[in-house]
Amino acid sequence: MKIAIIGGGIAGLTQAIFLKKNGHEVMVFERMKVASTRGHAFLMSGEGLAVLRVLEKDTEYHLRTNKINSFTHCTPDETESVTVSLDDWYCLKRKDLRDFLCSFLHSAELKYDHEFSHFEYGPDGKAVAVNFLNGQQCFADMFIGADGGNSSIRQELFGETDYTPVEVKEIVGFVDDPSNTKLDEFIKVQSKDKGLSLGLIPLNDKQSVWYMQYDVKFENGINLESPEEKKEFCRNLMADFPDFVGDIIEKNDFADSYIWKTRDFDSLSSYHKDNIVLIGDAAHLTLPFTSAGNTLAILDALTLADKLNTHSKIDSAFRSYYFARREEIKSYIERGRLIKRDFLFPMNSDNNDRIIPLISREERRLNSLEPISILYFTDPICSSCLLFHSVLLKFELEYGEYFDISKHMGGLLKDWSSRKGREIESPDEAAVLWSNLGDTYGFPITGSVWIDDPLDSSNPPSIAIKAAQFQDPDKALLFSHRLKHLLFIHNINISRWEVIRNTAIDVGLDDQQLHADMKNRGIKAFNEDLELANQLDIHNFPTLVFRQNGKKTLTIKGSRSYQDLVNILKFYIPSIERRFISITPEELFERNPIATVGEFGFVMNMSRERSREELEKLRDKGKIKHIKTKSWDYWELISKQ
């Protein structure tokens, strides 16, 4: 898949690395004309650094860090002081981290002087290209907005952002050989009666990063454009702070210090729209009091790459990514706002009761909400799975943010000899079953394939589907749907290579690569599915296995109603809320190539009259066709072949 990443900061670069490792073609576009030198140093949690250390094994670049073991919070007169131990925090230079990340990318994969202008959209409403102010354009399959807290992409997707007011600003700089500093101690000196503090964090044994946070009221119309004006401003505000603070101000080069406006915004209800997704500060902006920004960006990139690698549909991956990150992000937003309140009104809190700015590993664990995992066992020739498909699809669309679903092949028909003693022992019996199901549910299934050209095994199409997932999960899902479409509706034997090959080409897969993968990686993945099914004693399909943190395992065998699935999910998460369907009618047919009016209306939450109107619009566009006979009345996707 070709993926365009807009924003060449920590979030965008990290995302590019993970996606590149997963076999995607990536391009990163940065608005700056040259590599940014802005930013000094920052704190990062061990959780974020662990991700970088894994990457470090693949490069000769060594990322230099300094472990911070304690945090001391004191008043300017030093009459009140609290020191706490920190479990897993490190200080590092922004430039060092950026150089480290850039070492994984070729120059052709990172373009400067590309400031975002707008997206171009196709007829289906999805973005097909990103345009830049320099006149350049990039076509891609997917787009990732990593353009920071002032994200233009977020604005294009969701409208104007409702930021909180800027009530606190920061001036940041480096200082050499500061006095009164321990190599592993983060010191914060905070006024007892006004919003003013200075923080000092050692970067190494020769240099520290410092910052002054202040209530914007103190500016009072003062011009802070020149280095001299900034220095004098800091001197005046910190006149009654300890001597080492004055030493820092005198040593600092204010020509290299910036004034940062701190603000955030409430959690978004989604991080994506169609094939565009946000990460890092573009998706969630936190106040700097928690030192969380870069760690959250790195974990975003890791999570999104993982979801894209394990979900067959982009929309499902995006929703799963959002749910996996949402609760942790909320905790940081809320914590930052609480610390800001204490900062602006220090007289309302005792120093011993102040909120420690750095969240510990244990707090991160407690604040994270693990989604439900669902294992779905199916088979390309399973008629019950076909009828269950619309129920599962609606369940994923409306509640998919609360669970991760992985789909596994079950090996329904190894060969006919293995069916002895089972409910269906022969092709003739399969034909009768399918015909009865078609009559019972009003679905266009006749089962004549079992009379005219019966399959000897369901293994070949199962292996083909697993092999297709190595090329492109989204195309693999479409490939699976098309195979079932051919089998159930057109009564074509999908175990034959020529059918598999033509279907693969039809959905844009490389048939030669598919053939090669079916002989090794595909069959290995298929066998792993069979082994998992055997371990869980699963022999009937469809079967759903619900899990949460390895506990409360619940196995559901056979088709269930939509409400049954919702009720089961509520058993795990009582507070679940249904989301609005975001799929278009055309996208529905890509996932479900046939539908009756009733089935279409069920998934889309439309009345029968409205459903027929939407179906007729698609027919008029040449996307679907209406099949009406004495026995059947349904709508079918028109193949691109």
C-alpha positions in Angstrom: 0.0 0.0 0.0 1.2 3.5 -0.8 0.9 5.8 2.2 1.5 9.5 2.3 2.5 11.0 5.7 2.0 14.8 6.1 4.4 16.0 8.8 8.0 15.2 9.3 8.2 15.5 13.1 8.6 12.8 15.6 5.2 11.3 15.0 5.4 11.3 11.2 9.0 9.9 11.0 8.3 7.1 13.6 5.1 6.2 11.7 7.0 6.0 8.4 9.6 3.6 9.9 7.0 1.2 11.2 5.0 1.2 8.0 8.1 0.7 6.0 9.0 -2.3 8.1 5.6 -3.8 7.4 6.2 -3.6 3.6 4.3 -0.4 2.8 5.6 2.3 0.4 5.9 5.5 2.4 6.5 9.2 1.6 6.9 11.8 4.3 6.2 15.5 3.5 7.5 18.2 5.8 6.5 21.8 5.5 9.9 23.2 6.7 12.3 24.0 3.9 15.2 22.2 5.7 15.4 19.8 8.7 14.0 21.6 11.8 16.4 22.6 14.5 13.6 23.9 16.7 13.1 22.4 20.1 15.7 21.7 22.8 15.2 18.5 24.9 12.4 16.7 26.5 11.4 13.9 28.9 10.3 10.6 27.5 8.8 7.7 29.4 10.5 4.3 29.3 7.5 3.0 27.4 8.3 5.3 24.5 12.1 4.7 24.8 11.6 1.0 24.7 10.1 1.3 21.2 13.1 3.3 20.1 15.6 0.9 21.6 14.0 -1.9 19.5 14.6 0.2 16.4 18.1 1.0 17.4 19.1 -2.6 16.7 18.6 -1.9 13.0 20.9 1.1 12.8 24.4 2.1 13.8 23.1 5.3 15.3 23.1 5.3 19.1 20.4 7.4 20.7 21.9 9.2 23.7 19.7 9.6 26.8 20.0 10.4 30.5 17.9 8.5 33.0 16.0 10.7 35.5 15.5 8.9 38.8 13.8 11.6 41.0 11.6 14.7 40.8 11.9 17.5 43.4 9.2 20.1 43.8 10.1 23.1 46.0 9.2 26.7 46.7 11.5 29.6 45.9 12.4 30.1 49.6 13.0 26.3 49.8 10.9 26.1 53.0 8.7 23.5 51.3 10.2 20.6 49.3 9.0 17.2 48.2 11.1 14.6 46.4 9.6 11.5 44.8 11.3 8.6 42.9 10.6 8.2 39.2 10.5 4.7 37.7 11.2 5.1 34.0 11.9 8.5 32.6 14.7 9.8 30.4 15.9 13.1 29.0 17.1 13.4 25.4 17.7 16.1 22.8 15.0 16.6 20.1 17.7 16.9 17.4 19.3 13.6 18.4 15.9 11.8 18.2 15.1 13.4 14.9 18.5 12.4 13.4 18.0 8.9 14.7 14.6 8.5 13.1 15.8 10.1 9.8 18.6 7.4 9.6 15.9 4.8 8.7 14.6 6.7 5.7 16.1 7.4 2.3 16.3 11.0 1.0 13.6 10.2 -1.6 11.2 9.1 1.2 11.4 12.5 3.0 10.5 15.6 1.2 11.0 19.1 2.6 9.2 22.4 1.6 5.9 20.6 1.2 3.3 22.5 3.2 -0.2 20.9 3.1 -2.8 22.7 1.0 -5.7 20.3 0.5 -6.8 16.8 -0.4 -8.4 15.7 -3.7 -11.3 13.2 -3.4 -12.6 10.5 -5.6 -16.3 9.8 -6.5 -16.6 7.6 -3.4 -15.6 10.5 -1.1 -12.2 9.0 -0.2 -9.0 11.0 -0.7 -6.9 10.1 -3.8 -4.2 12.7 -3.6 -2.7 15.3 -1.3 -1.8 18.8 -2.7 0.9 21.1 -1.3 1.3 24.9 -1.5 4.4 24.5 -3.7 2.2 23.0 -6.4 3.3 19.4 -5.9 0.9 16.5 -5.6 1.1 13.0 -4.3 -1.4 10.2 -5.0 -1.7 7.4 -2.4 -4.0 4.8 -1.0 -3.9 6.2 2.5 -3.0 9.5 4.2 -1.7 10.1 7.7 -1.9 13.6 9.2 1.1 14.2 11.5 1.1 17.9 11.1 1.1 18.9 14.8 -1.1 20.7 17.2 -2.1 23.3 14.7 -3.1 20.6 12.2 -4.6 21.8 8.9 -5.6 18.2 8.2 -7.6 18.0 11.4 -9.3 21.1 10.4 -10.2 19.8 6.9 -11.6 16.6 8.4 -13.4 17.9 11.4 -13.7 21.7 11.0 -12.2 24.3 13.3 -10.7 23.0 16.5 -12.0 24.4 19.8 -8.7 25.0 21.7 -8.6 25.8 25.3 -7.4 29.4 26.0 -3.6 30.0 26.2 -3.2 30.7 29.9 0.4 29.5 30.4 3.5 30.1 28.2 7.0 28.6 28.3 10.4 29.9 27.6 12.9 27.0 27.0 16.7 26.9 26.7 19.9 25.0 27.3 22.4 25.9 30.1 26.0 24.5 30.5 27.3 23.3 33.8 24.4 24.6 36.0 25.1 24.8 39.7 23.0 22.9 42.3 22.1 20.1 39.8 22.2 16.3 40.2 22.7 14.3 37.1 19.6 12.2 37.6 17.2 14.8 39.3 14.4 16.8 37.7 14.0 20.0 39.8 10.9 22.3 39.6 10.8 25.5 41.7 7.3 26.9 41.8 5.9 30.1 43.4 3.6 29.7 46.3 1.2 32.5 45.4 1.3 32.9 41.6 1.6 31.0 38.3 5.4 30.9 37.9 7.9 28.1 37.9 11.3 27.1 36.6 12.2 23.5 35.8 15.7 22.1 35.3 16.4 18.7 33.8 19.9 17.4 33.2 20.7 16.1 29.7 24.2 14.9 30.5 27.0 15.8 32.9 27.7 19.1 31.1 24.4 20.4 30.0 20.8 20.7 31.2 17.5 21.9 29.6 15.5 24.5 31.5 12.1 26.1 31.1 10.2 28.9 32.7 6.4 28.5 32.8 4.4 31.7 33.6 0.8 33.0 33.7 0.2 35.0 30.5 -1.1 37.8 32.7 2.6 38.7 33.6 3.3 39.8 30.0 0.9 42.8 30.5 1.7 44.1 27.0 5.5 43.7 27.3 7.3 43.1 23.9 9.2 39.9 24.1 10.6 39.7 20.6 14.3 40.3 21.1 16.7 38.1 23.2 17.4 41.0 25.5 13.7 41.6 26.2 13.2 37.9 27.0 16.2 37.8 29.3 15.1 40.9 31.2 11.5 39.5 31.5 12.9 36.3 33.1 15.2 38.3 35.4 12.3 40.4 36.7 9.9 37.5 37.2 12.4 35.3 39.0 14.1 37.9 41.1 13.1 36.1 44.3 14.0 32.6 43.1 17.2 30.8 44.3 20.6 31.9 43.1 21.0 29.0 40.8 17.9 30.2 38.9 19.6 33.5 38.3 22.7 31.7 37.2 20.7 29.8 34.6 19.1 33.0 33.2 22.5 34.8 32.9 24.2 31.8 31.1 21.3 31.1 28.7 21.5 32.3 25.1 18.1 33.8 24.6 18.7 34.1 20.9 18.1 30.3 20.8 15.1 30.4 23.2 11.5 30.3 22.0 8.2 31.2 23.7 5.7 28.3 23.5 2.0 28.9 23.8 0.5 26.0 25.7 -3.1 24.8 24.9 -5.0 21.6 24.3 -8.4 20.5 23.1 -11.0 17.9 24.2 -10.7 14.3 22.9 -11.9 13.8 19.4 -14.8 11.3 18.7 -12.6 9.8 16.0 -9.1 10.1 14.6 -10.0 9.3 11.0 -12.4 10.0 8.2 -12.4 7.4 5.3 -8.8 6.8 4.4 -7.3 9.8 6.3 -6.1 9.3 9.9 -4.5 11.6 12.5 -1.6 10.7 14.8 0.4 12.6 17.5 -0.5 16.2 18.3 -2.7 16.4 15.2 -5.0 13.8 16.9 -4.7 14.9 20.5 -2.9 17.9 22.0 -1.9 17.7 25.6 -0.5 20.4 27.9 3.3 20.2 28.4 2.9 19.7 32.2 2.9 15.9 31.7 5.8 15.7 29.3 3.8 13.2 27.3 3.7 14.5 23.8 6.5 12.6 22.2 5.9 9.4 24.0 2.2 9.5 22.9 3.2 10.2 19.3 5.6 7.2 19.2 3.0 4.9 20.8 0.4 6.2 18.3 2.7 5.2 15.4 3.4 1.8 16.9 -0.3 1.1 17.5 -1.5 2.3 14.1 1.1 0.2 12.3 0.1 -2.8 14.3 -3.6 -2.4 13.6 -3.0 -1.9 9.9 -1.0 -5.1 9.9 -3.7 -7.2 11.7 -6.9 -5.7 10.3 -8.1 -6.5 6.8 -10.0 -3.2 6.3 -8.5 0.3 6.7 -11.6 1.6 8.5 -11.6 -1.3 11.0 -7.9 -0.7 11.6 -8.4 3.0 12.2 -11.3 2.5 14.6 -9.3 -0.1 16.5 -6.4 2.2 16.7 -8.6 5.0 18.1 -10.1 2.8 20.8 -6.6 1.4 21.8 -5.3 4.9 22.3 -8.4 6.9 23.5 -8.4 6.1 27.2 -4.7 6.7 27.8 -4.9 10.0 25.8 -7.9 11.1 28.0 -5.9 10.5 31.2 -3.0 12.7 30.0 -5.4 15.5 28.9 -7.2 15.4 32.2 -3.9 15.3 34.2 -2.4 18.2 32.3 -5.5 20.3 33.1 -5.3 19.5 36.8 -1.7 20.4 37.0 -2.4 23.7 35.1 -5.0 24.5 37.7 -2.6 23.9 40.5 0.0 25.9 38.6 -2.2 29.0 38.1 -3.6 28.9 41.7 -0.9 27.4 43.9 -2.3 29.1 47.0 -5.2 26.6 46.8 -3.0 23.5 47.2 -0.5 22.3 49.8 2.9 21.5 48.2 2.7 17.9 49.6 -0.6 17.4 47.7 0.5 18.7 44.3 0.0 16.4 41.4 3.3 14.9 40.2 3.7 15.8 36.5 5.2 12.5 35.3 2.8 9.5 35.3 4.3 6.3 36.6 4.3 3.0 34.8 1.7 1.6 37.2 -0.6 4.5 36.6 -0.3 4.1 32.8 -1.2 0.4 33.3 -4.2 1.2 35.4 -5.4 4.0 33.1 -5.3 1.8 30.0 -8.5 0.0 29.0 -7.9 -3.1 27.0 -10.3 -3.7 24.2 -12.2 -6.9 23.8 -10.5 -9.4 21.4 -12.7 -11.5 19.2 -11.5 -14.6 17.3 -13.8 -15.3 14.4 -13.6 -18.8 12.8 -15.1 -19.2 9.4 -14.6 -21.0 6.1 -15.1 -19.8 2.5 -17.7 -22.6 1.8 -19.6 -22.1 5.1 -23.2 -21.2 4.1 -24.1 -20.2 7.7 -21.2 -17.8 7.7 -22.5 -16.2 4.5 -25.9 -15.6 6.1 -24.2 -14.3 9.3 -22.0 -11.9 7.4 -24.3 -8.9 7.5 -24.9 -9.3 11.2 -21.2 -9.3 11.9 -20.6 -6.4 9.5 -23.1 -4.2 11.2 -21.7 -5.2 14.6 -18.2 -4.1 13.5 -19.4 -0.9 12.0 -21.4 0.2 15.1 -19.3 -1.2 17.9 -16.0 -2.0 16.3 -14.1 0.7 18.4 -14.6 -1.6 21.5 -13.0 -4.7 20.1 -10.3 -6.1 17.9 -11.4 -8.9 15.6 -9.2 -11.4 13.9 -10.5 -13.8 11.3 -9.3 -17.4 11.1 -9.9 -20.2 8.6 -11.5 -23.3 10.1 -10.9 -26.1 7.5 -14.5 -27.1 7.1 -13.8 -29.5 4.2 -10.4 -31.1 4.2 -11.8 -33.8 1.9 -15.0 -35.8 1.7 -13.5 -38.9 3.5 -13.0 -36.8 6.6 -16.7 -35.9 6.7 -17.8 -39.5 7.5 -20.1 -39.4 10.5 -20.8 -35.7 10.2 -24.1 -33.9 9.5 -23.1 -33.4 5.8 -21.2 -36.3 4.4 -21.4 -35.8 0.6 -21.8 -33.2 -2.1 -25.4 -34.2 -2.6 -26.2 -33.5 1.0 -24.4 -30.2 0.8 -26.6 -29.3 -2.2 -29.8 -30.0 -0.3 -28.6 -28.0 2.7 -27.8 -24.9 0.6 -31.1 -25.1 -1.3 -33.1 -25.3 1.9 -31.2 -22.4 3.4 -31.9 -20.3 0.3 -35.6 -21.1 0.5 -35.8 -20.5 4.2 -34.0 -17.1 4.2 -35.0 -15.9 0.8 -31.4 -15.8 -0.3 -30.2 -16.6 -3.8 -28.4 -19.9 -3.0 -29.3 -23.0 -5.0 -26.3 -25.3 -4.2 -26.1 -26.5 -7.8 -22.3 -26.3 -7.7 -22.4 -29.4 -5.5 -24.1 -31.3 -8.3 -22.4 -29.8 -11.4 -18.8 -29.2 -10.2 -18.4 -30.1 -6.5 -15.4 -28.9 -4.6 -13.1 -31.7 -3.3 -11.8 -29.4 -0.5 -12.2 -25.9 1.0 -8.5 -25.8 1.7 -7.3 -24.2 -1.6 -9.5 -21.1 -1.3 -8.7 -20.9 2.5 -4.9 -21.0 1.8 -5.4 -18.4 -1.0 -7.1 -16.0 1.4 -4.4 -16.4 4.0 -1.7 -15.9 1.3 -3.5 -12.7 0.0 -3.3 -11.2 3.4 0.5 -11.0 3.1 0.1 -8.7 0.0 -2.6 -6.4 1.1 -5.1 -7.0 3.9 -7.8 -4.8 2.3 -7.5 -6.5 -1.1 -7.4 -9.9 0.7 -10.8 -9.1 2.3 -12.3 -8.1 -1.0 -10.7 -11.2 -2.6 -12.4 -13.4 0.1 -15.8 -11.8 -0.6 -15.5 -12.2 -4.4 -14.6 -15.9 -4.0 -17.7 -16.5 -1.8 -19.8 -14.5 -4.3 -18.6 -16.8 -7.2 -19.3 -19.9 -5.2 -22.7 -19.2 -3.6 -24.3 -17.0 -6.2 -22.7 -18.2 -9.5 -22.1 -21.8 -8.4 -18.4 -21.7 -9.5 -15.9 -24.1 -8.0 -13.5 -21.7 -6.2 -11.0 -24.5 -5.4 -9.7 -24.4 -8.9 -6.5 -22.3 -9.5 -7.8 -20.6 -12.6 -10.7 -19.2 -10.6 -8.5 -18.2 -7.7 -6.1 -16.5 -10.1 -8.7 -14.6 -12.1 -10.3 -13.4 -8.9 -7.0 -12.2 -7.5 -6.3 -10.2 -10.6 -9.8 -8.8 -10.5 -9.2 -7.2 -7.1 -5.7 -6.0 -7.9 -3.5 -8.8 -6.3 -0.3 -10.1 -7.9 -1.3 -13.6 -9.0 2.3 -14.8 -9.3 3.1 -13.7 -5.8 -0.2 -15.2 -4.6 0.7 -18.6 -6.2 4.2 -18.5 -4.5 2.8 -17.6 -1.1 0.1 -20.3 -1.3 3.0 -22.8 -1.4 4.8 -21.5 1.7 3.6 -18.6 3.8 -0.1 -19.1 3.0 -0.2 -22.7 3.9 1.8 -22.1 7.1 -0.7 -19.4 8.2 -3.6 -21.7 7.3 -2.1 -24.5 9.4 -1.7 -22.1 12.3 -5.4 -21.3 12.1 -6.3 -25.0 12.1 -4.0 -25.6 15.1 -5.6 -22.7 17.0 -9.1 -24.0 16.2 -8.1 -27.4 17.4 -6.7 -26.0 20.7 -10.0 -24.2 21.3 -12.1 -27.3 20.2 -13.8 -25.4 17.4 -15.3 -27.6 14.7 -18.5 -25.7 13.7 -18.8 -22.4 11.9 -19.3 -19.5 12.4 -17.7 -19.4 15.9 -16.8 -16.3 17.9 -14.5 -16.4 20.9 -14.7 -13.3 23.1 -11.7 -12.4 25.4 -10.6 -9.6 27.6 -7.2 -9.6 29.3 -7.2 -13.3 28.9 -10.2 -13.5 31.2 -14.0 -14.0 30.9 -13.5 -16.1 27.8 -16.9 -16.8 26.1 -17.3 -19.0 23.0 -20.3 -18.5 20.8 -21.0 -21.2 18.2 -23.3 -20.8 15.3 -25.1 -17.7 13.9 -26.4 -15.3 16.5 -28.6 -12.2 16.2 -27.2 -8.7 16.1 -28.7 -7.9 19.5 -27.1 -11.1 20.9 -23.7 -9.8 20.0 -24.4 -6.4 21.4 -25.6 -7.9 24.7 -22.5 -10.1 24.9 -20.3 -7.0 24.4 -22.2 -5.2 27.1 -21.4 -8.0 29.5 -17.7 -6.9 29.2 -18.2 -3.2 28.8 -21.6 -2.0 30.2 -21.0 1.6 29.1 -20.7 0.9 25.3 -22.3 3.4 22.9 -23.4 2.7 19.4 -21.7 4.8 16.7 -23.3 6.0 13.5 -22.7 4.0 10.4 -19.9 5.6 8.3 -19.9 3.2 5.4 -21.3 4.2 2.0 -23.7 2.0 0.1 -21.0 1.3 -2.5 -18.6 0.3 0.2 -21.2 -2.0 1.6 -21.3 -3.9 -1.7 -17.5 -4.2 -1.7 -17.7 -6.0 1.6 -21.0 -7.8 0.8 -21.3 -8.4 -3.0 -25.0 -9.4 -2.8 -27.9 -8.0 -0.7 -31.6 -8.1 -0.5 -33.5 -4.8 0.2 -34.0 -6.0 3.7 -30.4 -6.9 4.3 -29.2 -3.6 2.9 -31.6 -1.7 5.1 -30.6 -3.7 8.2 -27.0 -2.8 7.9 -27.5 0.8 6.8 -30.3 1.5 9.3 -32.6 2.6 6.5 -36.3 2.0 5.9 -37.3 -0.3 3.0 -38.3 2.6 0.9 -35.1 4.6 1.5 -33.1 1.4 0.9 -34.6 0.8 -2.5 -34.0 4.4 -3.5 -30.3 4.1 -2.5 -30.0 0.8 -4.4 -31.5 2.3 -7.5 -29.0 5.2 -7.4 -26.1 2.7 -7.3 -27.7 0.7 -10.2 -28.0 3.9 -12.2 -24.3 4.6 -11.6 -23.5 1.1 -13.0 -22.1 -0.1 -9.7 -24.7 -2.9 -9.0 -27.4 -4.7 -10.9 -30.9 -5.8 -9.9 -31.6 -9.5 -10.2 -35.3 -10.5 -10.1 -36.6 -13.9 -10.9 -39.6 -16.0 -9.8 -37.6 -17.2 -6.8 -35.2 -14.3 -6.0 -35.1 -10.5 -5.7 -31.7 -9.2 -4.8 -28.9 -6.7 -5.8 -25.5 -7.7 -6.9 -22.1 -6.0 -7.3 -21.0 -5.7 -10.9 -17.6 -7.3 -11.3 -14.8 -5.1 -12.8 -13.8 -8.0 -15.1 
